[in-house]
Amino acid sequence: MSTGNGPVVDAVAFDVLAGNPTEQELAVVVSVLSSLPAVQPEQPNPPSYWSNRAGMMHRPIHPGPGAWRASAFPHQQ
């Protein structure tokens, strides 16, 4: 490659195993590879609703007007 004043990289990102690419061809490959999104680790499946204990926890019901209705329909307060 050239002996210009370009950046010097100690770690090798990839190797050319066959052929004799030009600097422009290598620049295209590097730009395409650097524009690809990083690989995200696969997320595990979320826990099932049936195994989620947060559904068992309800707000405490306070005695007073509308308390019976609030015990049966907590989302309609």
Short mmCIF file of the C-alpha atoms (twelve columns), coordinates in Angstrom:
data_MODEL
# 
_entry.id   MODEL 
# 
loop_
_atom_site.group_PDB 
_atom_site.id 
_atom_site.type_symbol 
_atom_site.label_atom_id 
_atom_site.label_alt_id 
_atom_site.label_comp_id 
_atom_site.label_asym_id 
_atom_site.label_seq_id 
_atom_site.Cartn_x 
_atom_site.Cartn_y 
_atom_site.Cartn_z 
_atom_site.pdbx_PDB_model_num 
ATOM 1  C CA . MET A 1  0.000   0.000   0.000  1 
ATOM 2  C CA . SER A 2  1.065   3.611   0.092  1 
ATOM 3  C CA . THR A 3  3.600   5.105   2.447  1 
ATOM 4  C CA . GLY A 4  1.648   8.353   2.865  1 
ATOM 5  C CA . ASN A 5  0.864   10.158  6.079  1 
ATOM 6  C CA . GLY A 6  -2.428  8.320   6.614  1 
ATOM 7  C CA . PRO A 7  -3.495  6.854   9.947  1 
ATOM 8  C CA . VAL A 8  -1.544  3.864   11.171 1 
ATOM 9  C CA . VAL A 9  -3.584  0.991   12.559 1 
ATOM 10 C CA . ASP A 10 -1.908  -1.701  14.638 1 
ATOM 11 C CA . ALA A 11 -4.839  -4.137  14.761 1 
ATOM 12 C CA . VAL A 12 -5.850  -5.858  11.534 1 
ATOM 13 C CA . ALA A 13 -9.601  -5.624  10.894 1 
ATOM 14 C CA . PHE A 14 -9.563  -8.057  7.962  1 
ATOM 15 C CA . ASP A 15 -7.098  -9.802  5.666  1 
ATOM 16 C CA . VAL A 16 -7.094  -10.004 1.872  1 
ATOM 17 C CA . LEU A 17 -6.648  -13.698 1.195  1 
ATOM 18 C CA . ALA A 18 -6.780  -13.698 -2.591 1 
ATOM 19 C CA . GLY A 19 -6.304  -11.204 -5.367 1 
ATOM 20 C CA . ASN A 20 -4.583  -7.854  -5.453 1 
ATOM 21 C CA . PRO A 21 -7.168  -5.124  -4.675 1 
ATOM 22 C CA . THR A 22 -6.384  -1.476  -5.235 1 
ATOM 23 C CA . GLU A 23 -6.557  1.106   -2.460 1 
ATOM 24 C CA . GLN A 24 -9.854  2.378   -3.861 1 
ATOM 25 C CA . GLU A 25 -11.372 -1.119  -3.801 1 
ATOM 26 C CA . LEU A 26 -10.229 -1.601  -0.217 1 
ATOM 27 C CA . ALA A 27 -11.665 1.798   0.704  1 
ATOM 28 C CA . VAL A 28 -15.038 0.775   -0.732 1 
ATOM 29 C CA . VAL A 29 -15.007 -2.489  1.220  1 
ATOM 30 C CA . VAL A 30 -14.068 -0.676  4.440  1 
ATOM 31 C CA . SER A 31 -16.788 1.951   3.963  1 
ATOM 32 C CA . VAL A 32 -19.434 -0.707  3.287  1 
ATOM 33 C CA . LEU A 33 -18.377 -2.788  6.274  1 
ATOM 34 C CA . SER A 34 -18.265 0.231   8.579  1 
ATOM 35 C CA . SER A 35 -21.772 1.319   7.511  1 
ATOM 36 C CA . LEU A 36 -23.311 -2.027  8.516  1 
ATOM 37 C CA . PRO A 37 -25.112 -2.019  11.868 1 
ATOM 38 C CA . ALA A 38 -23.401 -3.678  14.790 1 
ATOM 39 C CA . VAL A 39 -24.665 -7.153  15.582 1 
ATOM 40 C CA . GLN A 40 -26.986 -7.022  18.579 1 
ATOM 41 C CA . PRO A 41 -26.992 -10.003 20.932 1 
ATOM 42 C CA . GLU A 42 -30.213 -11.934 20.719 1 
ATOM 43 C CA . GLN A 43 -32.583 -11.016 23.535 1 
ATOM 44 C CA . PRO A 44 -34.000 -13.888 25.570 1 
ATOM 45 C CA . ASN A 45 -37.743 -14.430 25.485 1 
ATOM 46 C CA . PRO A 46 -39.600 -12.255 27.981 1 
ATOM 47 C CA . PRO A 47 -41.116 -14.090 30.918 1 
ATOM 48 C CA . SER A 48 -44.601 -15.409 30.423 1 
ATOM 49 C CA . TYR A 49 -47.506 -13.405 31.788 1 
ATOM 50 C CA . TRP A 50 -48.500 -16.458 33.802 1 
ATOM 51 C CA . SER A 51 -45.145 -16.604 35.571 1 
ATOM 52 C CA . ASN A 52 -45.030 -12.835 36.200 1 
ATOM 53 C CA . ARG A 53 -45.926 -12.247 39.846 1 
ATOM 54 C CA . ALA A 54 -46.519 -8.529  39.317 1 
ATOM 55 C CA . GLY A 55 -50.025 -9.390  38.121 1 
ATOM 56 C CA . MET A 56 -50.822 -10.843 41.544 1 
ATOM 57 C CA . MET A 57 -50.057 -7.580  43.279 1 
ATOM 58 C CA . HIS A 58 -52.920 -5.103  43.434 1 
ATOM 59 C CA . ARG A 59 -53.251 -1.728  45.024 1 
ATOM 60 C CA . PRO A 60 -54.699 -1.817  48.517 1 
ATOM 61 C CA . ILE A 61 -58.407 -1.116  48.686 1 
ATOM 62 C CA . HIS A 62 -59.463 1.512   51.179 1 
ATOM 63 C CA . PRO A 63 -62.934 1.465   52.722 1 
ATOM 64 C CA . GLY A 64 -65.251 4.237   51.684 1 
ATOM 65 C CA . PRO A 65 -67.626 5.250   48.940 1 
ATOM 66 C CA . GLY A 66 -67.003 3.214   45.809 1 
ATOM 67 C CA . ALA A 67 -64.698 0.694   47.517 1 
ATOM 68 C CA . TRP A 68 -66.688 -2.316  46.340 1 
ATOM 69 C CA . ARG A 69 -66.679 -1.046  42.779 1 
ATOM 70 C CA . ALA A 70 -62.926 -0.370  42.978 1 
ATOM 71 C CA . SER A 71 -62.306 -3.952  44.154 1 
ATOM 72 C CA . ALA A 72 -64.017 -5.400  41.080 1 
ATOM 73 C CA . PHE A 73 -63.018 -2.786  38.482 1 
ATOM 74 C CA . PRO A 74 -59.647 -1.295  39.534 1 
ATOM 75 C CA . HIS A 75 -59.016 0.181   36.100 1 
ATOM 76 C CA . GLN A 76 -62.235 2.290   36.169 1 
ATOM 77 C CA . GLN A 77 -61.450 4.655   39.019 1 
# 
